[in-house]
Amino acid sequence: MTGMLVSKVFMSAFGAEMRDVMQRLDLVPDVFHLPDEAHARLPAADCEHIEVA
């Protein structure tokens, strides 16, 4: 699976279109978002899995 880092704003604006494209391409990505807290970080395992940002 492809790990994708996208913002919550992007998903709210373009999530439906992204899901349509992914479905047509027969892809099931793992979607990651940055934590809401300003100084929080993604776990290292998540970062290693992200291929598209």
PQR file with spaces between the fields and no chain letter, atoms N, CA, C, O and H, PARSE charges and radii, in Angstrom:
ATOM       1  N    MET     1       0.830   -1.185    0.000 -0.4000 1.5000
ATOM       2  CA   MET     1       0.000    0.000    0.000 -0.0000 2.0000
ATOM       3  C    MET     1       0.873    1.245    0.000  0.5500 1.7000
ATOM       4  O    MET     1       1.977    1.255    0.545 -0.5500 1.4000
ATOM       5  N    THR     2       0.368    2.259   -0.604 -0.4000 1.5000
ATOM       6  CA   THR     2       1.057    3.536   -0.649 -0.0000 2.0000
ATOM       7  C    THR     2       0.630    4.390    0.528  0.5500 1.7000
ATOM       8  O    THR     2      -0.563    4.563    0.780 -0.5500 1.4000
ATOM       9  H    THR     2      -0.529    2.250   -1.047  0.4000 1.0000
ATOM      10  N    GLY     3       1.601    4.919    1.242 -0.4000 1.5000
ATOM      11  CA   GLY     3       1.307    5.848    2.322 -0.0000 2.0000
ATOM      12  C    GLY     3       1.300    7.261    1.773  0.5500 1.7000
ATOM      13  O    GLY     3       2.238    7.671    1.089 -0.5500 1.4000
ATOM      14  H    GLY     3       2.569    4.778    1.037  0.4000 1.0000
ATOM      15  N    MET     4       0.244    8.010    2.071 -0.4000 1.5000
ATOM      16  CA   MET     4       0.104    9.375    1.576 -0.0000 2.0000
ATOM      17  C    MET     4      -0.064   10.331    2.752  0.5500 1.7000
ATOM      18  O    MET     4      -0.899   10.107    3.628 -0.5500 1.4000
ATOM      19  H    MET     4      -0.518    7.678    2.627  0.4000 1.0000
ATOM      20  N    LEU     5       0.728   11.391    2.765 -0.4000 1.5000
ATOM      21  CA   LEU     5       0.597   12.434    3.769 -0.0000 2.0000
ATOM      22  C    LEU     5      -0.130   13.602    3.118  0.5500 1.7000
ATOM      23  O    LEU     5       0.408   14.255    2.224 -0.5500 1.4000
ATOM      24  H    LEU     5       1.406   11.573    2.053  0.4000 1.0000
ATOM      25  N    VAL     6      -1.340   13.861    3.563 -0.4000 1.5000
ATOM      26  CA   VAL     6      -2.126   14.978    3.035 -0.0000 2.0000
ATOM      27  C    VAL     6      -2.754   15.725    4.211  0.5500 1.7000
ATOM      28  O    VAL     6      -2.995   15.159    5.278 -0.5500 1.4000
ATOM      29  H    VAL     6      -1.778   13.331    4.289  0.4000 1.0000
ATOM      30  N    SER     7      -3.006   16.992    3.984 -0.4000 1.5000
ATOM      31  CA   SER     7      -3.605   17.791    5.050 -0.0000 2.0000
ATOM      32  C    SER     7      -5.096   17.499    5.171  0.5500 1.7000
ATOM      33  O    SER     7      -5.731   17.021    4.231 -0.5500 1.4000
ATOM      34  H    SER     7      -2.811   17.451    3.118  0.4000 1.0000
ATOM      35  N    LYS     8      -5.625   17.790    6.320 -0.4000 1.5000
ATOM      36  CA   LYS     8      -7.065   17.633    6.533 -0.0000 2.0000
ATOM      37  C    LYS     8      -7.836   18.619    5.662  0.5500 1.7000
ATOM      38  O    LYS     8      -8.947   18.322    5.225 -0.5500 1.4000
ATOM      39  H    LYS     8      -5.109   18.178    7.083  0.4000 1.0000
ATOM      40  N    VAL     9      -7.255   19.786    5.408 -0.4000 1.5000
ATOM      41  CA   VAL     9      -7.889   20.773    4.531 -0.0000 2.0000
ATOM      42  C    VAL     9      -7.965   20.225    3.107  0.5500 1.7000
ATOM      43  O    VAL     9      -8.990   20.368    2.440 -0.5500 1.4000
ATOM      44  H    VAL     9      -6.352   20.027    5.763  0.4000 1.0000
ATOM      45  N    PHE    10      -6.886   19.601    2.641 -0.4000 1.5000
ATOM      46  CA   PHE    10      -6.883   18.987    1.311 -0.0000 2.0000
ATOM      47  C    PHE    10      -7.963   17.923    1.219  0.5500 1.7000
ATOM      48  O    PHE    10      -8.716   17.877    0.246 -0.5500 1.4000
ATOM      49  H    PHE    10      -6.054   19.485    3.182  0.4000 1.0000
ATOM      50  N    MET    11      -8.038   17.066    2.234 -0.4000 1.5000
ATOM      51  CA   MET    11      -9.033   15.991    2.209 -0.0000 2.0000
ATOM      52  C    MET    11     -10.448   16.536    2.199  0.5500 1.7000
ATOM      53  O    MET    11     -11.315   15.983    1.523 -0.5500 1.4000
ATOM      54  H    MET    11      -7.426   17.103    3.025  0.4000 1.0000
ATOM      55  N    SER    12     -10.699   17.603    2.932 -0.4000 1.5000
ATOM      56  CA   SER    12     -12.048   18.159    2.945 -0.0000 2.0000
ATOM      57  C    SER    12     -12.386   18.783    1.594  0.5500 1.7000
ATOM      58  O    SER    12     -13.543   18.764    1.176 -0.5500 1.4000
ATOM      59  H    SER    12      -9.994   18.052    3.482  0.4000 1.0000
ATOM      60  N    ALA    13     -11.392   19.332    0.912 -0.4000 1.5000
ATOM      61  CA   ALA    13     -11.640   19.970   -0.378 -0.0000 2.0000
ATOM      62  C    ALA    13     -11.619   18.985   -1.546  0.5500 1.7000
ATOM      63  O    ALA    13     -12.417   19.108   -2.475 -0.5500 1.4000
ATOM      64  H    ALA    13     -10.451   19.348    1.252  0.4000 1.0000
ATOM      65  N    PHE    14     -10.707   18.008   -1.505 -0.4000 1.5000
ATOM      66  CA   PHE    14     -10.488   17.142   -2.655 -0.0000 2.0000
ATOM      67  C    PHE    14     -10.586   15.650   -2.346  0.5500 1.7000
ATOM      68  O    PHE    14     -10.273   14.821   -3.201 -0.5500 1.4000
ATOM      69  H    PHE    14     -10.058   17.908   -0.751  0.4000 1.0000
ATOM      70  N    GLY    15     -11.012   15.301   -1.146 -0.4000 1.5000
ATOM      71  CA   GLY    15     -11.054   13.893   -0.752 -0.0000 2.0000
ATOM      72  C    GLY    15     -11.911   13.024   -1.646  0.5500 1.7000
ATOM      73  O    GLY    15     -11.521   11.904   -1.974 -0.5500 1.4000
ATOM      74  H    GLY    15     -11.266   15.974   -0.451  0.4000 1.0000
ATOM      75  N    ALA    16     -13.069   13.516   -2.045 -0.4000 1.5000
ATOM      76  CA   ALA    16     -13.956   12.723   -2.906 -0.0000 2.0000
ATOM      77  C    ALA    16     -13.298   12.452   -4.252  0.5500 1.7000
ATOM      78  O    ALA    16     -13.356   11.332   -4.761 -0.5500 1.4000
ATOM      79  H    ALA    16     -13.386   14.427   -1.779  0.4000 1.0000
ATOM      80  N    GLU    17     -12.674   13.473   -4.829 -0.4000 1.5000
ATOM      81  CA   GLU    17     -11.989   13.292   -6.108 -0.0000 2.0000
ATOM      82  C    GLU    17     -10.814   12.338   -5.967  0.5500 1.7000
ATOM      83  O    GLU    17     -10.578   11.498   -6.835 -0.5500 1.4000
ATOM      84  H    GLU    17     -12.627   14.383   -4.416  0.4000 1.0000
ATOM      85  N    MET    18     -10.073   12.472   -4.863 -0.4000 1.5000
ATOM      86  CA   MET    18      -8.941   11.583   -4.640 -0.0000 2.0000
ATOM      87  C    MET    18      -9.409   10.137   -4.507  0.5500 1.7000
ATOM      88  O    MET    18      -8.796    9.231   -5.072 -0.5500 1.4000
ATOM      89  H    MET    18     -10.264   13.154   -4.158  0.4000 1.0000
ATOM      90  N    ARG    19     -10.488    9.918   -3.767 -0.4000 1.5000
ATOM      91  CA   ARG    19     -11.015    8.559   -3.621 -0.0000 2.0000
ATOM      92  C    ARG    19     -11.469    7.990   -4.961  0.5500 1.7000
ATOM      93  O    ARG    19     -11.259    6.807   -5.231 -0.5500 1.4000
ATOM      94  H    ARG    19     -10.987   10.654   -3.308  0.4000 1.0000
ATOM      95  N    ASP    20     -12.092    8.822   -5.807 -0.4000 1.5000
ATOM      96  CA   ASP    20     -12.514    8.363   -7.134 -0.0000 2.0000
ATOM      97  C    ASP    20     -11.322    7.930   -7.973  0.5500 1.7000
ATOM      98  O    ASP    20     -11.360    6.881   -8.615 -0.5500 1.4000
ATOM      99  H    ASP    20     -12.262    9.783   -5.587  0.4000 1.0000
ATOM     100  N    VAL    21     -10.273    8.727   -7.972 -0.4000 1.5000
ATOM     101  CA   VAL    21      -9.072    8.385   -8.742 -0.0000 2.0000
ATOM     102  C    VAL    21      -8.444    7.113   -8.203  0.5500 1.7000
ATOM     103  O    VAL    21      -8.073    6.227   -8.973 -0.5500 1.4000
ATOM     104  H    VAL    21     -10.242    9.579   -7.450  0.4000 1.0000
ATOM     105  N    MET    22      -8.322    7.017   -6.892 -0.4000 1.5000
ATOM     106  CA   MET    22      -7.721    5.824   -6.298 -0.0000 2.0000
ATOM     107  C    MET    22      -8.529    4.570   -6.632  0.5500 1.7000
ATOM     108  O    MET    22      -7.957    3.508   -6.879 -0.5500 1.4000
ATOM     109  H    MET    22      -8.623    7.736   -6.266  0.4000 1.0000
ATOM     110  N    GLN    23      -9.845    4.692   -6.640 -0.4000 1.5000
ATOM     111  CA   GLN    23     -10.691    3.553   -6.964 -0.0000 2.0000
ATOM     112  C    GLN    23     -10.491    3.137   -8.424  0.5500 1.7000
ATOM     113  O    GLN    23     -10.402    1.946   -8.723 -0.5500 1.4000
ATOM     114  H    GLN    23     -10.310    5.555   -6.439  0.4000 1.0000
ATOM     115  N    ARG    24     -10.421    4.116   -9.331 -0.4000 1.5000
ATOM     116  CA   ARG    24     -10.200    3.795  -10.750 -0.0000 2.0000
ATOM     117  C    ARG    24      -8.851    3.137  -10.978  0.5500 1.7000
ATOM     118  O    ARG    24      -8.707    2.294  -11.864 -0.5500 1.4000
ATOM     119  H    ARG    24     -10.493    5.083   -9.088  0.4000 1.0000
ATOM     120  N    LEU    25      -7.856    3.524  -10.175 -0.4000 1.5000
ATOM     121  CA   LEU    25      -6.520    2.942  -10.298 -0.0000 2.0000
ATOM     122  C    LEU    25      -6.355    1.672   -9.473  0.5500 1.7000
ATOM     123  O    LEU    25      -5.290    1.055   -9.477 -0.5500 1.4000
ATOM     124  H    LEU    25      -7.973    4.209   -9.456  0.4000 1.0000
ATOM     125  N    ASP    26      -7.406    1.288   -8.773 -0.4000 1.5000
ATOM     126  CA   ASP    26      -7.396    0.108   -7.909 -0.0000 2.0000
ATOM     127  C    ASP    26      -6.313    0.211   -6.832  0.5500 1.7000
ATOM     128  O    ASP    26      -5.606   -0.757   -6.549 -0.5500 1.4000
ATOM     129  H    ASP    26      -8.272    1.789   -8.770  0.4000 1.0000
ATOM     130  N    LEU    27      -6.198    1.394   -6.244 -0.4000 1.5000
ATOM     131  CA   LEU    27      -5.255    1.643   -5.163 -0.0000 2.0000
ATOM     132  C    LEU    27      -6.012    1.856   -3.861  0.5500 1.7000
ATOM     133  O    LEU    27      -7.093    2.444   -3.840 -0.5500 1.4000
ATOM     134  H    LEU    27      -6.772    2.180   -6.474  0.4000 1.0000
ATOM     135  N    VAL    28      -5.431    1.372   -2.790 -0.4000 1.5000
ATOM     136  CA   VAL    28      -5.999    1.584   -1.460 -0.0000 2.0000
ATOM     137  C    VAL    28      -4.890    2.181   -0.597  0.5500 1.7000
ATOM     138  O    VAL    28      -4.170    1.451    0.085 -0.5500 1.4000
ATOM     139  H    VAL    28      -4.553    0.894   -2.807  0.4000 1.0000
ATOM     140  N    PRO    29      -4.753    3.503   -0.625 -0.5600 1.5000
ATOM     141  CA   PRO    29      -3.653    4.122    0.124  0.2800 2.0000
ATOM     142  C    PRO    29      -3.946    4.196    1.618  0.5500 1.7000
ATOM     143  O    PRO    29      -5.099    4.219    2.051 -0.5500 1.4000
ATOM     144  N    ASP    30      -2.868    4.231    2.387 -0.4000 1.5000
ATOM     145  CA   ASP    30      -2.969    4.574    3.804 -0.0000 2.0000
ATOM     146  C    ASP    30      -2.781    6.079    3.857  0.5500 1.7000
ATOM     147  O    ASP    30      -1.722    6.581    3.479 -0.5500 1.4000
ATOM     148  H    ASP    30      -1.932    4.212    2.036  0.4000 1.0000
ATOM     149  N    VAL    31      -3.785    6.806    4.316 -0.4000 1.5000
ATOM     150  CA   VAL    31      -3.725    8.263    4.366 -0.0000 2.0000
ATOM     151  C    VAL    31      -3.328    8.696    5.772  0.5500 1.7000
ATOM     152  O    VAL    31      -3.921    8.268    6.762 -0.5500 1.4000
ATOM     153  H    VAL    31      -4.645    6.399    4.623  0.4000 1.0000
ATOM     154  N    PHE    32      -2.312    9.555    5.840 -0.4000 1.5000
ATOM     155  CA   PHE    32      -1.819   10.082    7.100 -0.0000 2.0000
ATOM     156  C    PHE    32      -2.021   11.590    7.118  0.5500 1.7000
ATOM     157  O    PHE    32      -1.943   12.249    6.081 -0.5500 1.4000
ATOM     158  H    PHE    32      -1.830    9.903    5.037  0.4000 1.0000
ATOM     159  N    HIS    33      -2.279   12.124    8.292 -0.4000 1.5000
ATOM     160  CA   HIS    33      -2.399   13.558    8.508 -0.0000 2.0000
ATOM     161  C    HIS    33      -1.421   13.944    9.608  0.5500 1.7000
ATOM     162  O    HIS    33      -1.123   13.151   10.500 -0.5500 1.4000
ATOM     163  H    HIS    33      -2.342   11.589    9.134  0.4000 1.0000
ATOM     164  N    LEU    34      -0.927   15.175    9.529 -0.4000 1.5000
ATOM     165  CA   LEU    34      -0.097   15.665   10.618 -0.0000 2.0000
ATOM     166  C    LEU    34      -0.954   15.803   11.872  0.5500 1.7000
ATOM     167  O    LEU    34      -2.144   16.103   11.778 -0.5500 1.4000
ATOM     168  H    LEU    34      -1.169   15.820    8.804  0.4000 1.0000
ATOM     169  N    PRO    35      -0.367   15.590   13.030 -0.5600 1.5000
ATOM     170  CA   PRO    35      -1.113   15.757   14.276  0.2800 2.0000
ATOM     171  C    PRO    35      -1.621   17.197   14.423  0.5500 1.7000
ATOM     172  O    PRO    35      -1.018   18.133   13.898 -0.5500 1.4000
ATOM     173  N    ASP    36      -2.719   17.358   15.132 -0.4000 1.5000
ATOM     174  CA   ASP    36      -3.290   18.688   15.346 -0.0000 2.0000
ATOM     175  C    ASP    36      -2.408   19.572   16.223  0.5500 1.7000
ATOM     176  O    ASP    36      -2.369   20.789   16.039 -0.5500 1.4000
ATOM     177  H    ASP    36      -3.209   16.598   15.559  0.4000 1.0000
ATOM     178  N    GLU    37      -1.717   18.977   17.152 -0.4000 1.5000
ATOM     179  CA   GLU    37      -0.870   19.750   18.058 -0.0000 2.0000
ATOM     180  C    GLU    37       0.372   20.235   17.311  0.5500 1.7000
ATOM     181  O    GLU    37       1.017   19.465   16.599 -0.5500 1.4000
ATOM     182  H    GLU    37      -1.749   17.989   17.301  0.4000 1.0000
ATOM     183  N    ALA    38       0.700   21.511   17.479 -0.4000 1.5000
ATOM     184  CA   ALA    38       1.774   22.143   16.702 -0.0000 2.0000
ATOM     185  C    ALA    38       3.131   21.458   16.854  0.5500 1.7000
ATOM     186  O    ALA    38       3.886   21.365   15.887 -0.5500 1.4000
ATOM     187  H    ALA    38       0.176   22.136   18.058  0.4000 1.0000
ATOM     188  N    HIS    39       3.443   20.983   18.043 -0.4000 1.5000
ATOM     189  CA   HIS    39       4.767   20.395   18.272 -0.0000 2.0000
ATOM     190  C    HIS    39       4.761   18.871   18.235  0.5500 1.7000
ATOM     191  O    HIS    39       5.793   18.244   18.477 -0.5500 1.4000
ATOM     192  H    HIS    39       2.830   21.058   18.829  0.4000 1.0000
ATOM     193  N    ALA    40       3.627   18.275   17.939 -0.4000 1.5000
ATOM     194  CA   ALA    40       3.543   16.814   17.869 -0.0000 2.0000
ATOM     195  C    ALA    40       4.165   16.329   16.567  0.5500 1.7000
ATOM     196  O    ALA    40       4.223   17.060   15.578 -0.5500 1.4000
ATOM     197  H    ALA    40       2.789   18.784   17.742  0.4000 1.0000
ATOM     198  N    ARG    41       4.619   15.110   16.585 -0.4000 1.5000
ATOM     199  CA   ARG    41       5.247   14.523   15.401 -0.0000 2.0000
ATOM     200  C    ARG    41       4.590   13.185   15.078  0.5500 1.7000
ATOM     201  O    ARG    41       4.011   12.526   15.942 -0.5500 1.4000
ATOM     202  H    ARG    41       4.572   14.516   17.388  0.4000 1.0000
ATOM     203  N    LEU    42       4.697   12.809   13.819 -0.4000 1.5000
ATOM     204  CA   LEU    42       4.226   11.485   13.414 -0.0000 2.0000
ATOM     205  C    LEU    42       5.193   10.436   13.944  0.5500 1.7000
ATOM     206  O    LEU    42       6.394   10.694   14.029 -0.5500 1.4000
ATOM     207  H    LEU    42       5.167   13.344   13.117  0.4000 1.0000
ATOM     208  N    PRO    43       4.697    9.275   14.298 -0.5600 1.5000
ATOM     209  CA   PRO    43       5.601    8.198   14.716  0.2800 2.0000
ATOM     210  C    PRO    43       6.545    7.819   13.567  0.5500 1.7000
ATOM     211  O    PRO    43       6.178    7.934   12.397 -0.5500 1.4000
ATOM     212  N    ALA    44       7.738    7.375   13.896 -0.4000 1.5000
ATOM     213  CA   ALA    44       8.731    7.005   12.889 -0.0000 2.0000
ATOM     214  C    ALA    44       8.195    5.940   11.935  0.5500 1.7000
ATOM     215  O    ALA    44       8.476    5.987   10.737 -0.5500 1.4000
ATOM     216  H    ALA    44       8.036    7.281   14.846  0.4000 1.0000
ATOM     217  N    ALA    45       7.431    4.987   12.449 -0.4000 1.5000
ATOM     218  CA   ALA    45       6.881    3.933   11.591 -0.0000 2.0000
ATOM     219  C    ALA    45       5.954    4.512   10.523  0.5500 1.7000
ATOM     220  O    ALA    45       5.953    4.043    9.384 -0.5500 1.4000
ATOM     221  H    ALA    45       7.202    4.949   13.422  0.4000 1.0000
ATOM     222  N    ASP    46       5.170    5.522   10.880 -0.4000 1.5000
ATOM     223  CA   ASP    46       4.297    6.180    9.899 -0.0000 2.0000
ATOM     224  C    ASP    46       5.137    6.906    8.857  0.5500 1.7000
ATOM     225  O    ASP    46       4.860    6.817    7.661 -0.5500 1.4000
ATOM     226  H    ASP    46       5.171    5.902   11.804  0.4000 1.0000
ATOM     227  N    CYS    47       6.162    7.625    9.308 -0.4000 1.5000
ATOM     228  CA   CYS    47       7.016    8.372    8.375 -0.0000 2.0000
ATOM     229  C    CYS    47       7.694    7.442    7.377  0.5500 1.7000
ATOM     230  O    CYS    47       7.835    7.796    6.206 -0.5500 1.4000
ATOM     231  H    CYS    47       6.386    7.698   10.279  0.4000 1.0000
ATOM     232  N    GLU    48       8.112    6.272    7.812 -0.4000 1.5000
ATOM     233  CA   GLU    48       8.757    5.313    6.919 -0.0000 2.0000
ATOM     234  C    GLU    48       7.784    4.774    5.881  0.5500 1.7000
ATOM     235  O    GLU    48       8.206    4.351    4.804 -0.5500 1.4000
ATOM     236  H    GLU    48       7.997    5.984    8.763  0.4000 1.0000
ATOM     237  N    HIS    49       6.511    4.782    6.180 -0.4000 1.5000
ATOM     238  CA   HIS    49       5.498    4.233    5.288 -0.0000 2.0000
ATOM     239  C    HIS    49       5.021    5.247    4.239  0.5500 1.7000
ATOM     240  O    HIS    49       4.469    4.859    3.209 -0.5500 1.4000
ATOM     241  H    HIS    49       6.168    5.125    7.055  0.4000 1.0000
ATOM     242  N    ILE    50       5.229    6.525    4.496 -0.4000 1.5000
ATOM     243  CA   ILE    50       4.737    7.586    3.597 -0.0000 2.0000
ATOM     244  C    ILE    50       5.617    7.636    2.351  0.5500 1.7000
ATOM     245  O    ILE    50       6.840    7.755    2.433 -0.5500 1.4000
ATOM     246  H    ILE    50       5.677    6.840    5.332  0.4000 1.0000
ATOM     247  N    GLU    51       4.955    7.541    1.191 -0.4000 1.5000
ATOM     248  CA   GLU    51       5.648    7.602   -0.095 -0.0000 2.0000
ATOM     249  C    GLU    51       5.259    8.843   -0.896  0.5500 1.7000
ATOM     250  O    GLU    51       6.002    9.263   -1.784 -0.5500 1.4000
ATOM     251  H    GLU    51       3.961    7.444    1.124  0.4000 1.0000
ATOM     252  N    VAL    52       4.115    9.426   -0.594 -0.4000 1.5000
ATOM     253  CA   VAL    52       3.600   10.580   -1.332 -0.0000 2.0000
ATOM     254  C    VAL    52       3.190   11.643   -0.329  0.5500 1.7000
ATOM     255  O    VAL    52       2.522   11.351    0.663 -0.5500 1.4000
ATOM     256  H    VAL    52       3.512    9.085    0.127  0.4000 1.0000
ATOM     257  N    ALA    53       3.592   12.875   -0.593 -0.4000 1.5000
ATOM     258  CA   ALA    53       3.201   13.968    0.302 -0.0000 2.0000
ATOM     259  C    ALA    53       2.737   15.161   -0.539  0.5500 1.7000
ATOM     260  O    ALA    53       2.361   16.196    0.013 -0.5500 1.4000
ATOM     261  H    ALA    53       4.134   13.112   -1.399  0.4000 1.0000
